């Protein structure tokens, strides 16, 4: 069962779960977890296409996956700083309160 289709199916499931988490949650930490699932599904696609694409010694999929991991870490740090600021000002992590931070 080691085929490209099985990896793509797992990636689709991860992406759909992440998208559902982002669209239905109001908690900032839960939204952040959904975004991380979406980014990890992209990483799985990069590595799977690299493995089954016949690229041999070249590893562009792995390099792109590393860039996505670095970007996800920086995104998580910024988002957690925003969530901490939201909690500090409003004693909640509900992102519906974020519109009040701008004014």
C-alpha positions in Angstrom: 0.0 0.0 0.0 3.0 2.3 -0.6 1.6 4.4 -3.5 1.2 8.0 -4.3 -2.6 7.7 -4.0 -2.4 6.6 -0.4 -0.2 9.6 0.5 -2.5 12.0 -1.4 -5.6 10.6 0.3 -4.0 11.1 3.8 -3.0 14.6 2.7 -6.6 15.4 1.5 -8.0 14.2 4.8 -5.5 16.4 6.8 -6.2 19.4 4.6 -10.0 19.0 5.0 -9.7 18.6 8.8 -7.5 21.7 9.0 -9.9 23.7 6.8 -12.8 22.6 8.9 -10.9 23.6 12.1 -10.1 27.0 10.7 -13.6 27.7 9.5 -15.6 26.5 12.5 -13.5 27.5 15.5 -13.4 30.7 17.4 -10.6 29.8 19.7 -7.3 31.2 18.4 -5.3 28.2 19.5 -7.7 25.8 17.7 -7.4 28.0 14.5 -3.7 27.8 14.8 -3.8 24.0 15.0 -6.0 23.9 11.9 -3.5 26.1 10.0 -0.7 23.7 11.0 -2.7 20.8 9.7 -3.1 22.5 6.3 0.6 23.2 6.2 1.5 19.7 7.1 -0.7 18.3 4.4 1.3 20.5 1.9 4.5 19.1 3.3 3.2 15.5 2.8 2.4 16.4 -0.8 5.9 17.8 -1.4 7.6 14.8 0.0 5.3 12.3 -1.7 5.7 13.9 -5.1 9.4 14.0 -4.6 9.5 10.3 -3.8 7.2 9.1 -6.5 8.1 11.7 -9.1 11.3 9.9 -10.2 13.6 12.7 -9.2 16.3 10.3 -8.0 19.1 12.1 -6.1 17.5 15.5 -6.2 15.4 16.5 -3.2 13.4 19.6 -4.1 10.3 18.3 -2.3 12.2 17.9 1.0 13.7 21.4 0.6 10.3 22.9 0.1 9.0 21.0 3.1 11.8 22.5 5.2 10.9 26.0 4.0 7.2 25.3 4.9 8.3 24.1 8.4 10.3 27.3 9.0 7.4 29.4 7.8 5.0 27.5 10.0 7.2 28.0 13.0 7.4 31.8 12.4 3.7 32.0 11.8 3.0 30.1 15.0 5.2 32.5 17.0 3.5 35.6 15.6 0.0 34.1 16.0 0.7 33.1 19.6 1.9 36.6 20.4 -1.3 38.0 19.0 -3.4 35.4 21.0 -1.4 36.3 24.2 -2.1 40.0 23.6 -5.8 39.3 23.0 -6.0 37.3 26.2 -4.1 40.0 28.1 -6.5 42.8 27.0 -9.8 40.9 27.0 -9.3 37.8 29.1 -10.4 35.6 26.2 -8.9 33.8 23.2 -12.1 34.2 21.2 -11.0 35.7 17.9 -14.4 37.5 17.5 -13.0 40.0 20.0 -10.1 40.8 17.8 -12.0 43.5 15.9 -12.0 45.6 19.1 -8.2 45.6 19.2 -7.8 47.8 16.1 -9.7 50.8 17.4 
